[in-house]
Amino acid sequence: MIWDKLPKPFLILAPMEGVTDIMFRQVIASAGRPDLFFTEFTNVSSYASEKGRWNALERLKTAPSDAPIIAQIWGKNPTHFAETCQALASLGFAGVDLNFGCPDKHVNKTGGGAAMIKTPDLAVKCFRNAVKSTNLPVSIKTRLGWIDIDEFRTWLPTLLNEHPAALTVHLRTKKEMSKVPAHYELIPEIVELRNKISPKTKLIINGDIKDRAHTLELHAKYPEIDGFMIGRGVFGNPYCFTDHEPTRDELMELLNLHLDLYEKYANECSRRLLARARRHGARFEVRSRCRECSSNTHSHTPSYEPLKHFFKIYVNNFPGAKELRAKLMETHSVSEAREILKTYEHQK
């Protein structure tokens, strides 16, 4: 089992919607990969439907540098959890993680993500269906509670009584989002619950973790924690899983790598969309959306806008970064971005 093969403490890149896709994971692998990757979460009801399965599979695409990688899924239909988990082993994943912690209002409105905290019996049923449908280890990622942090004293034991392979706890409630500091003061009590109820479950902490050095500090203070998950910390330093402080040139290399990967997957995606359209008898129209590159469903032209969200990760904390980033945000294509970067290199 993958969870038994990891060092202690192990490091994970947190699954972040619209961020930790197949392209960004390869960028982080180039900078210095964590011990384990997670995919962005995939809706089990999408996979279970004929109309949505193609998009679900696109979200679950991986690159060789991703391994080992865990597939994260979400939803509220136990049957759909079973159907999705049954297929994941054949896709090369090392495990399955159930998202019971996403605070997004659209996800919660459907009853998924952190809304599972309000329906513990349903959460348990979804977990059990996942476990019995796959030979992969099944883990859970969640929050302390829906509104009150004290909810963890009943919610976490509910999950631990199911003996998941691993449990990741984001040390905030759904209501708190990321507006307050993570509740590190609760770690000792959470460790005690794990040790008492399910000692073989790997315990992972998430929330306000900056980099590898920070995880070592936390592990020295809380040695019974098995692993740490870094989310927003990667925005400040894409080398956060190493002890390396990147130079400006190294950050620019990562940006150029991301642009290269965008072009590669955008072109592949366009070819797949066109092929799918023709198979369905529609030469210029497809009624689906590629999650890999946010492809426009009608023209098969990949959307460039989502790529701009990553510029702040690479163009930051060096002289002239603000001005360069402002120019890049005005671009409308990879070729325009490359021209800006080329001009910048000549002016250095």
C-alpha positions in Angstrom: 0.0 0.0 0.0 1.3 3.4 -1.0 0.7 4.9 2.4 3.1 2.5 4.1 5.9 3.2 1.6 6.2 6.9 2.3 8.8 8.6 4.5 7.8 10.2 7.8 6.9 13.0 7.5 5.8 12.8 3.9 4.7 15.8 1.9 1.7 16.2 -0.4 0.7 18.9 -2.9 -2.9 19.7 -1.9 -5.6 19.2 -4.6 -6.7 22.6 -5.7 -9.5 23.1 -8.2 -8.2 25.0 -11.3 -4.6 24.8 -10.1 -3.2 21.3 -9.6 -4.0 20.0 -13.1 -1.8 17.7 -15.2 0.3 20.7 -16.4 1.0 22.3 -13.0 1.9 18.9 -11.4 4.6 18.5 -14.1 5.9 22.0 -13.3 6.1 21.2 -9.6 7.8 17.8 -10.4 10.4 19.7 -12.3 11.0 22.1 -9.5 11.1 19.4 -6.8 8.1 17.0 -6.4 6.4 16.1 -3.2 6.2 12.5 -2.0 2.7 12.3 -3.3 0.4 14.1 -5.7 -3.4 14.3 -5.7 -5.5 15.0 -8.8 -8.1 17.8 -8.8 -11.3 16.4 -7.6 -13.6 14.6 -10.0 -17.4 14.4 -9.6 -18.5 10.7 -9.3 -21.9 11.5 -10.8 -20.1 12.9 -13.9 -18.2 9.7 -14.2 -21.3 7.6 -13.8 -23.2 9.4 -16.6 -22.6 8.7 -20.2 -22.7 12.4 -21.0 -20.1 13.3 -18.3 -17.7 10.4 -18.3 -15.5 11.8 -21.1 -14.9 15.0 -19.1 -14.3 13.0 -15.9 -11.7 10.9 -17.6 -10.0 14.1 -18.9 -9.7 15.3 -15.3 -8.2 12.1 -14.3 -5.4 12.1 -16.9 -1.9 11.8 -15.5 1.7 12.2 -16.7 4.5 9.8 -15.9 6.1 12.3 -13.5 2.9 12.3 -11.4 3.4 8.8 -10.0 2.6 8.0 -7.3 -0.7 9.9 -7.5 -4.0 9.6 -5.7 -7.3 10.2 -7.5 -9.6 12.5 -5.5 -13.3 12.2 -6.0 -16.4 13.9 -4.6 -20.2 13.6 -4.7 -23.1 12.4 -2.6 -24.4 9.3 -4.4 -23.0 6.1 -2.9 -23.7 4.1 -6.0 -21.7 6.5 -8.1 -18.8 6.4 -5.6 -18.8 2.6 -6.1 -18.9 2.8 -9.9 -16.1 5.4 -10.1 -13.8 3.6 -7.6 -14.2 0.4 -9.5 -12.6 2.0 -12.6 -9.8 3.9 -10.9 -7.4 1.0 -10.3 -7.1 0.3 -14.0 -6.1 3.9 -14.6 -2.9 3.5 -12.7 -3.7 5.4 -9.4 -2.0 4.5 -6.1 -5.2 5.2 -4.1 -8.5 7.0 -3.9 -9.3 10.0 -1.7 -12.8 11.1 -0.9 -13.3 14.9 -0.7 -15.5 15.6 2.3 -14.0 19.1 2.9 -14.3 21.4 -0.1 -16.0 24.6 1.0 -17.1 25.8 -2.5 -20.7 26.9 -2.3 -21.6 25.3 -5.6 -20.2 21.9 -4.5 -21.9 22.2 -1.1 -25.2 23.1 -2.6 -25.3 19.7 -4.3 -24.5 18.0 -0.9 -20.9 17.2 -1.7 -17.6 18.3 -0.3 -17.8 19.9 3.2 -21.6 19.5 3.1 -20.9 15.8 3.9 -20.1 17.0 7.4 -23.9 17.7 7.8 -24.8 14.2 6.6 -22.4 11.8 8.4 -24.5 8.7 7.7 -24.4 9.4 4.0 -20.6 10.1 4.2 -20.1 6.7 5.8 -22.2 5.0 3.2 -20.2 6.6 0.4 -17.0 5.6 2.0 -18.1 2.0 2.5 -19.2 1.8 -1.1 -15.9 3.1 -2.3 -13.9 0.6 -0.1 -15.9 -2.5 -1.3 -15.6 -1.5 -4.9 -11.8 -1.2 -5.3 -8.6 -2.8 -4.1 -7.0 0.6 -3.8 -6.5 2.2 -0.4 -9.2 4.7 0.3 -8.5 7.9 2.2 -10.5 11.0 3.2 -9.8 14.7 3.2 -12.0 16.9 5.4 -12.3 19.9 7.6 -12.9 20.3 11.4 -16.6 21.0 11.0 -19.2 22.9 9.1 -19.5 26.0 11.4 -18.1 25.2 14.9 -14.6 23.9 15.4 -15.9 21.7 18.2 -17.7 19.6 15.6 -14.4 17.7 15.0 -15.0 15.8 18.3 -17.9 13.9 16.7 -17.1 14.3 13.0 -13.6 12.9 13.0 -14.4 9.9 15.2 -17.2 9.1 12.7 -14.6 8.9 9.9 -11.9 7.2 12.0 -14.4 4.5 13.0 -14.3 3.5 9.3 -10.5 3.1 9.4 -9.5 5.0 6.3 -6.0 4.4 5.0 -5.3 8.1 5.6 -7.1 11.1 7.0 -6.2 14.6 5.9 -7.6 17.3 8.2 -7.7 20.9 7.1 -7.5 22.7 10.4 -10.4 25.1 9.7 -14.2 24.8 9.4 -16.1 25.3 6.2 -17.4 28.6 7.5 -13.9 29.8 8.3 -12.7 29.1 4.7 -9.1 30.5 4.9 -10.0 33.7 6.7 -8.6 32.7 10.1 -5.3 31.0 11.1 -5.3 27.2 11.0 -6.1 25.7 14.4 -2.8 24.0 15.2 -3.7 24.0 18.9 -6.1 21.2 18.1 -3.4 18.8 16.7 -2.7 17.0 20.0 -6.4 16.2 20.5 -6.8 15.1 16.9 -3.7 12.8 17.2 -5.2 11.3 20.4 -8.4 10.5 18.6 -6.5 8.9 15.7 -4.4 6.8 18.1 -7.4 5.7 20.1 -9.8 4.9 17.3 -7.7 4.0 14.2 -4.0 3.9 15.0 -3.1 2.5 11.5 -4.7 5.5 9.7 -2.1 7.9 8.5 -2.8 11.4 9.8 -2.1 14.4 7.6 -2.4 18.0 8.5 -3.3 20.8 6.1 -3.7 24.5 6.5 -1.2 27.5 6.4 1.8 25.2 5.8 4.4 27.1 3.9 7.2 24.8 2.8 9.4 21.9 3.7 11.2 23.7 6.5 7.9 24.6 8.1 6.8 20.9 8.0 10.0 19.9 9.7 9.3 22.4 12.5 5.8 21.2 12.9 6.9 17.5 12.9 9.4 18.2 15.6 6.6 19.6 17.7 4.0 17.0 16.7 6.0 13.9 15.9 3.0 11.6 15.6 1.8 13.4 12.5 2.5 11.3 9.5 2.4 13.8 6.8 1.7 17.4 5.8 -0.2 18.8 2.8 0.9 22.1 1.3 -1.7 24.1 -0.6 -1.4 27.9 -1.0 2.2 27.7 0.1 3.1 26.7 -3.5 1.9 30.1 -4.7 4.7 31.7 -2.8 7.4 29.3 -3.8 6.9 26.5 -6.4 10.1 25.0 -4.9 8.4 24.6 -1.5 8.9 20.9 -1.3 12.7 21.4 -1.4 15.1 23.5 0.6 16.0 25.4 -2.6 15.5 29.2 -2.9 14.8 29.7 -6.6 16.5 32.4 -8.6 14.7 34.7 -11.0 16.0 32.7 -14.0 14.8 29.4 -12.5 11.3 30.9 -12.0 11.3 32.1 -15.6 12.3 28.6 -16.7 9.3 27.2 -14.8 7.0 29.7 -16.5 8.3 28.8 -19.9 7.8 25.1 -19.1 4.2 25.8 -18.1 3.6 27.6 -21.4 5.1 24.7 -23.3 2.8 22.2 -21.5 -0.2 24.4 -22.1 0.5 24.4 -25.9 1.1 20.6 -25.8 -2.1 19.7 -24.0 -4.2 22.3 -25.7 -3.3 20.9 -29.1 -3.9 17.3 -27.9 -7.2 18.4 -26.4 -8.4 20.1 -29.6 -7.6 17.0 -31.6 -9.6 14.8 -29.2 -12.5 17.1 -29.2 -12.7 17.2 -33.0 -12.4 13.4 -33.2 -15.2 13.1 -30.6 -17.4 15.5 -32.5 -16.9 13.6 -35.7 -17.7 10.3 -34.0 -21.0 11.8 -32.9 -21.8 13.3 -36.3 -21.1 16.9 -35.4 -18.2 18.4 -37.3 -17.9 21.7 -35.6 -19.7 21.4 -32.3 -19.2 19.4 -29.1 -21.6 19.6 -26.1 -18.9 19.1 -23.5 -16.0 21.0 -21.9 -12.5 19.9 -21.6 -11.4 20.3 -17.9 -7.8 19.9 -18.9 -7.4 23.2 -20.7 -10.9 24.7 -20.4 -11.5 24.3 -24.1 -14.2 26.3 -25.7 -16.9 23.8 -26.4 -17.9 25.2 -29.8 -14.8 26.3 -31.6 -12.3 23.8 -30.0 -10.1 26.8 -29.3 -8.5 26.4 -25.8 -9.1 29.2 -23.4 -6.0 31.1 -22.5 -7.5 33.0 -19.6 -7.1 30.3 -16.9 -3.3 30.2 -17.6 -3.0 33.8 -16.3 -3.8 32.6 -12.8 -0.4 31.0 -12.6 1.7 34.0 -13.6 1.8 35.3 -10.0 3.5 32.1 -8.9 6.5 32.6 -11.2 6.6 36.3 -11.6 7.0 37.4 -8.0 9.5 38.6 -5.4 12.2 40.0 -7.8 12.9 43.5 -9.1 10.5 44.4 -11.9 8.2 41.4 -11.2 5.1 43.6 -10.7 5.5 45.4 -14.0 6.3 42.2 -15.9 3.3 40.5 -14.4 1.0 43.4 -15.4 2.1 43.1 -19.0 1.6 39.3 -19.0 -1.9 39.8 -17.7 -2.7 41.9 -20.7 -1.8 39.1 -23.2 -4.3 36.9 -25.0 -2.1 34.0 -26.2 1.0 32.0 -25.5 2.8 33.7 -28.4 2.1 37.2 -26.9 3.4 36.0 -23.5 6.5 34.7 -25.1 7.1 38.0 -26.8 6.8 39.9 -23.5 9.2 37.4 -21.9 11.7 37.7 -24.7 11.6 41.5 -24.5 12.1 41.3 -20.7 15.2 39.0 -21.1 16.8 41.5 -23.5 16.2 44.4 -21.1 17.6 42.7 -18.1 
